[in-house]
Structure formats: structure tokens, C-alpha cells
């Protein structure tokens, strides 16, 4: 089972918590610019369980990596 601490240890750029209703949440440390939002980056994520949240966070990090590579290609 994945714990809140496990997720926070891997995804240090996010604040992770579980709501009183049992939903799992993450919000970015820092901001997301409009172009990143248009490309699919989220400021806040939620999920039913910790494994789903961890998967969503990993997808966000892959997206950010892809966007960073595209920026380098433009230079």
C-alpha cells in the first residue's frame, strides 16, 4: 500500500494530503503558467486512492519533462 509519505518523498514539488472525506489531493509548490495549463499541466490533482494520485503525479511530471525538452528544441 502506498502511503502519503511515500508519495511526498517521490513527488517533492507537490503538497500531498488526504481530505476528511477520504480523497487524495496534491497541489504544486509554485505556480503554473497559462501555456503549461493549456498543455495539460494541473495546479491541483485529486484521486480516489493513493496509487491513483501517484500515477497522476507521475503523468504530470512526464508532461513537464516533455514540455522542457520541447523548449530546449526551440533554442
C-alpha positions as a Python dict, from the first residue, in 0.01 Angstrom:
ca = {
    (1, 'X'): (0, 0, 0),
    (2, 'X'): (124, 346, -91),
    (3, 'X'): (129, 599, 194),
    (4, 'X'): (111, 976, 193),
    (5, 'X'): (476, 983, 299),
    (6, 'X'): (574, 758, 7),
    (7, 'X'): (408, 993, -242),
    (8, 'X'): (553, 1306, -81),
    (9, 'X'): (903, 1155, -82),
    (10, 'X'): (890, 1089, -457),
    (11, 'X'): (697, 1399, -565),
    (12, 'X'): (876, 1676, -375),
    (13, 'X'): (733, 1954, -591),
    (14, 'X'): (385, 1886, -457),
    (15, 'X'): (199, 1921, -128),
    (16, 'X'): (9, 1596, -64),
    (17, 'X'): (-287, 1542, 171),
    (18, 'X'): (-594, 1329, 232),
    (19, 'X'): (-925, 1503, 290),
    (20, 'X'): (-1168, 1426, 571),
    (21, 'X'): (-1385, 1254, 310),
    (22, 'X'): (-1101, 1022, 208),
    (23, 'X'): (-999, 1180, -124),
    (24, 'X'): (-631, 1216, -201),
    (25, 'X'): (-506, 1557, -314),
    (26, 'X'): (-188, 1721, -439),
    (27, 'X'): (-116, 2083, -522),
    (28, 'X'): (201, 2217, -679),
    (29, 'X'): (456, 2414, -489),
    (30, 'X'): (487, 2728, -702),
    (31, 'X'): (282, 2834, -1000),
    (32, 'X'): (191, 2702, -1342),
    (33, 'X'): (188, 2943, -1636),
    (34, 'X'): (-104, 2965, -1876),
    (35, 'X'): (77, 2786, -2159),
    (36, 'X'): (156, 2492, -1930),
    (37, 'X'): (-210, 2473, -1830),
    (38, 'X'): (-307, 2473, -2198),
    (39, 'X'): (-67, 2181, -2249),
    (40, 'X'): (-234, 1983, -1969),
    (41, 'X'): (-39, 2076, -1656),
    (42, 'X'): (-254, 2099, -1345),
    (43, 'X'): (-209, 2309, -1035),
    (44, 'X'): (-410, 2067, -819),
    (45, 'X'): (-497, 1699, -861),
    (46, 'X'): (-729, 1464, -677),
    (47, 'X'): (-784, 1090, -679),
    (48, 'X'): (-980, 815, -508),
    (49, 'X'): (-675, 639, -366),
    (50, 'X'): (-301, 694, -315),
    (51, 'X'): (-196, 475, -606),
    (52, 'X'): (-415, 673, -846),
    (53, 'X'): (-279, 1001, -714),
    (54, 'X'): (80, 878, -752),
    (55, 'X'): (4, 777, -1112),
    (56, 'X'): (-146, 1119, -1187),
    (57, 'X'): (157, 1292, -1035),
    (58, 'X'): (392, 1079, -1244),
    (59, 'X'): (196, 1170, -1557),
    (60, 'X'): (224, 1539, -1468),
    (61, 'X'): (600, 1506, -1425),
    (62, 'X'): (633, 1328, -1760),
    (63, 'X'): (433, 1607, -1923),
    (64, 'X'): (655, 1872, -1762),
    (65, 'X'): (962, 1686, -1887),
    (66, 'X'): (824, 1670, -2239),
    (67, 'X'): (748, 2042, -2231),
    (68, 'X'): (1100, 2121, -2107),
    (69, 'X'): (1251, 1914, -2389),
    (70, 'X'): (1036, 2099, -2643),
    (71, 'X'): (1160, 2432, -2505),
    (72, 'X'): (1522, 2317, -2550),
    (73, 'X'): (1448, 2211, -2907),
    (74, 'X'): (1325, 2563, -2984),
    (75, 'X'): (1658, 2716, -2885),
}
